[in-house]
Amino acid sequence: MASEVPVIRVDKLCKSFDRAVLRDISLDISFLRCLNHLELPTSGEIYIDGEPMGFRIDATGKRRSRGARILTESRKKARIRMVP
């Protein structure tokens, strides 16, 4: 299988204030459509600002899909946009 060029690449990112908060962070993201649930992940979970994206945890601790309206609001709150 041919390797795909990542949509977002971060290479050796560092950020310091009074102390280092990011040290040598590197990552590649190729499949952004999963981040805002245009494509449903096969497994795993995505959190943006600590909030689950595309699902909620019910009172029993089970993962439940969010409705379309709530998902749209979550995208707005997280400032996630897709540009064709």
C-alpha positions in Angstrom: 0.0 0.0 0.0 1.4 3.4 -1.0 2.0 5.8 1.8 -0.3 8.8 2.0 1.0 12.3 2.5 -0.3 13.6 5.8 -2.8 16.5 5.8 -1.2 17.9 8.9 2.4 17.3 9.9 4.0 18.6 13.1 7.8 18.0 13.3 9.8 18.6 16.5 7.4 21.3 17.9 8.5 23.0 21.1 6.9 25.7 23.2 8.1 27.2 26.4 6.8 29.8 28.9 8.5 29.8 32.2 9.1 26.1 31.5 8.8 23.8 28.5 5.2 22.7 27.9 5.9 21.0 24.6 9.1 19.1 23.9 10.0 17.7 20.5 6.4 16.8 19.5 6.0 15.2 16.1 2.8 13.7 14.6 1.2 13.2 11.2 -2.6 13.3 10.6 -3.8 11.9 7.3 -7.5 11.4 8.0 -9.1 14.6 9.2 -12.6 13.5 8.3 -12.7 11.4 11.5 -11.8 14.3 13.7 -15.2 16.0 13.1 -17.1 12.8 12.5 -17.7 13.1 8.8 -16.3 9.6 8.8 -17.0 7.4 11.9 -13.9 6.0 13.5 -13.8 2.2 13.6 -12.6 2.4 17.2 -11.1 4.9 19.6 -12.3 8.3 20.8 -11.6 11.9 19.9 -11.7 14.7 22.5 -11.5 18.3 21.7 -10.9 20.7 24.6 -11.8 17.7 26.9 -15.2 17.2 25.3 -15.9 13.9 23.4 -16.5 14.6 19.7 -19.4 12.8 18.0 -20.5 10.9 21.1 -21.5 11.3 24.7 -21.1 9.2 27.7 -24.4 8.3 29.3 -25.2 7.8 33.0 -24.2 4.2 32.9 -20.8 5.1 31.3 -21.7 3.8 27.8 -20.7 5.6 24.7 -23.7 7.0 22.8 -23.8 8.7 19.4 -24.8 12.4 19.4 -27.6 13.6 17.2 -26.9 15.7 14.1 -27.9 19.0 15.7 -25.7 18.4 18.8 -22.8 17.3 16.6 -23.1 20.5 14.5 -23.0 22.6 17.8 -19.9 20.6 18.9 -18.2 21.4 15.6 -19.0 25.1 16.0 -17.8 25.2 19.6 -14.5 23.5 18.7 -14.2 25.8 15.6 -13.8 22.8 13.3 -14.4 23.5 9.7 -13.9 21.5 6.5 -13.0 23.3 3.3 -13.5 21.3 0.0 
